[in-house]
Amino acid sequence: KVTPFLWFDTQAEEAMNFYVSLFKHSKVNNISRGPDGRAFSVAFELDGQEVLGLNAGPQFRFTEAISMFVNCEDQAEVDYFWNALTMNGGEESMCGWCKDQFGLSWQIIPKQLGELLGDPDPEKSGRVMQAMLKMQKIIVADLQKAHAG
């Protein structure tokens, strides 16, 4: 079993609580506290995916080399996750990527993107790719327009 393990400076518990509040079917599994009462490590589930977090100091920061991928059903889900993750100091990036307030990168991707990019007609899929490359948050209606020509 593969489990994401996230290194935080001091915000593991805050991040865990934020993430668990965003995703349905999510829960806190465990919080280990140090002698000072602050969280040392956390264990939680996001939509059934176990995630571990550790407060280990500022030596390492998140980079875009690792991201959490959220496969969204529709534009409403894209909007929900995008807005929640980019508020309070998060950052928008390109092609459905953003960072949350803790610096963790997320890909907020509607299932329609894969469907449209997978069209066997290279002209249609090419137009979808070109449209996506110009977007920050993915807009399904704009992808569909590009696909239709």
C-alpha positions as CSV (number, residue, x, y, z in Angstrom):
1,K,0.0,0.0,0.0
2,V,1.3,3.4,-1.0
3,T,0.5,6.3,1.4
4,P,1.4,10.0,0.7
5,F,3.5,11.4,3.5
6,L,3.6,15.2,3.8
7,W,6.3,17.1,5.6
8,F,5.1,20.4,7.3
9,D,7.0,23.0,9.3
10,T,4.4,23.3,12.1
11,Q,0.9,23.1,10.3
12,A,0.2,19.4,9.9
13,E,-2.8,19.4,12.2
14,E,-4.2,22.6,10.7
15,A,-3.7,21.2,7.1
16,M,-5.2,17.9,8.0
17,N,-8.3,19.6,9.5
18,F,-8.6,21.8,6.4
19,Y,-8.3,18.9,3.9
20,V,-10.7,16.6,5.9
21,S,-13.3,19.5,5.9
22,L,-13.1,19.7,2.0
23,F,-13.4,16.1,1.0
24,K,-16.5,13.9,1.5
25,H,-15.7,10.5,3.0
26,S,-12.7,11.8,4.9
27,K,-11.7,11.5,8.5
28,V,-9.0,12.1,11.1
29,N,-7.5,8.8,12.1
30,N,-4.8,9.8,14.6
31,I,-2.9,12.7,16.1
32,S,0.3,12.0,18.0
33,R,1.3,14.9,20.2
34,G,4.7,15.9,21.6
35,P,5.4,16.8,25.3
36,D,4.3,20.4,24.6
37,G,0.9,19.2,23.4
38,R,1.4,20.2,19.8
39,A,0.8,17.7,17.0
40,F,3.9,15.8,16.0
41,S,2.3,13.6,13.4
42,V,-1.2,13.2,11.9
43,A,-2.9,10.4,10.1
44,F,-6.1,11.0,8.1
45,E,-8.1,9.8,5.1
46,L,-9.2,11.9,2.1
47,D,-12.0,10.0,0.2
48,G,-10.5,6.8,1.5
49,Q,-6.9,7.6,0.6
50,E,-4.7,7.4,3.7
51,V,-2.4,10.4,4.2
52,L,0.3,11.0,6.8
53,G,1.6,14.3,7.9
54,L,4.6,15.3,10.1
55,N,5.6,18.5,11.7
56,A,9.4,18.4,11.2
57,G,10.5,21.9,10.7
58,P,11.3,24.3,7.9
59,Q,14.1,22.4,6.2
60,F,12.0,21.2,3.4
61,R,9.2,22.8,1.4
62,F,6.6,21.4,-1.0
63,T,7.4,21.8,-4.7
64,E,5.4,21.4,-7.9
65,A,7.3,18.1,-8.4
66,I,4.6,16.4,-6.2
67,S,0.9,17.2,-6.3
68,M,-2.4,15.8,-5.2
69,F,-4.7,15.0,-8.1
70,V,-8.4,15.6,-7.7
71,N,-10.6,14.0,-10.4
72,C,-13.7,16.1,-10.5
73,E,-17.1,15.0,-11.8
74,D,-18.1,18.4,-13.2
75,Q,-17.5,22.2,-13.2
76,A,-19.3,22.6,-9.9
77,E,-16.7,20.3,-8.3
78,V,-13.8,22.0,-10.0
79,D,-15.1,25.4,-8.8
80,Y,-15.6,24.1,-5.2
81,F,-12.1,22.6,-4.8
82,W,-10.3,25.4,-6.8
83,N,-11.9,28.1,-4.7
84,A,-11.4,26.4,-1.4
85,L,-7.7,25.5,-2.1
86,T,-6.7,29.0,-3.5
87,M,-8.3,31.1,-0.7
88,N,-6.4,32.2,2.4
89,G,-3.1,32.5,0.7
90,G,-3.3,29.8,-1.9
91,E,-2.1,30.4,-5.4
92,E,-3.5,29.8,-8.9
93,S,-1.3,28.4,-11.5
94,M,-1.8,27.1,-15.1
95,C,-3.6,24.0,-16.6
96,G,-5.7,23.2,-13.5
97,W,-2.8,23.4,-11.0
98,C,-2.9,25.4,-7.8
99,K,-1.3,25.6,-4.4
100,D,-3.1,25.7,-1.1
101,Q,-2.3,27.9,1.8
102,F,0.3,25.4,3.0
103,G,2.2,25.4,-0.3
104,L,1.0,21.9,-1.4
105,S,0.3,21.6,-5.2
106,W,-3.0,20.3,-6.4
107,Q,-4.4,19.4,-9.8
108,I,-8.1,20.1,-10.0
109,I,-9.1,18.3,-13.2
110,P,-12.6,17.6,-14.5
111,K,-13.1,14.1,-16.0
112,Q,-14.3,15.8,-19.2
113,L,-10.7,17.0,-19.9
114,G,-9.4,13.4,-20.2
115,E,-12.5,12.4,-22.3
116,L,-12.0,15.3,-24.7
117,L,-8.2,15.0,-24.9
118,G,-8.8,11.3,-25.7
119,D,-10.8,12.0,-28.8
120,P,-9.4,10.0,-31.7
121,D,-9.7,13.0,-34.0
122,P,-6.3,14.8,-33.6
123,E,-7.8,18.2,-34.6
124,K,-10.4,18.0,-31.9
125,S,-8.1,16.8,-29.2
126,G,-5.5,19.4,-30.3
127,R,-7.9,22.2,-30.0
128,V,-8.8,21.0,-26.5
129,M,-5.1,20.9,-25.5
130,Q,-4.5,24.4,-26.8
131,A,-7.5,25.7,-24.9
132,M,-6.4,24.0,-21.7
133,L,-2.9,25.4,-22.0
134,K,-4.3,28.9,-21.8
135,M,-6.4,28.2,-18.6
136,Q,-5.7,28.5,-15.0
137,K,-8.8,26.9,-13.5
138,I,-10.2,24.4,-16.1
139,I,-13.5,25.6,-17.6
140,V,-15.4,22.6,-19.0
141,A,-17.7,24.7,-21.2
142,D,-14.6,26.3,-22.9
143,L,-13.0,22.8,-23.4
144,Q,-16.3,21.6,-25.0
145,K,-16.4,24.7,-27.3
146,A,-12.8,24.1,-28.4
147,H,-13.6,20.5,-29.1
148,A,-16.6,21.4,-31.2
149,G,-14.5,23.9,-33.2
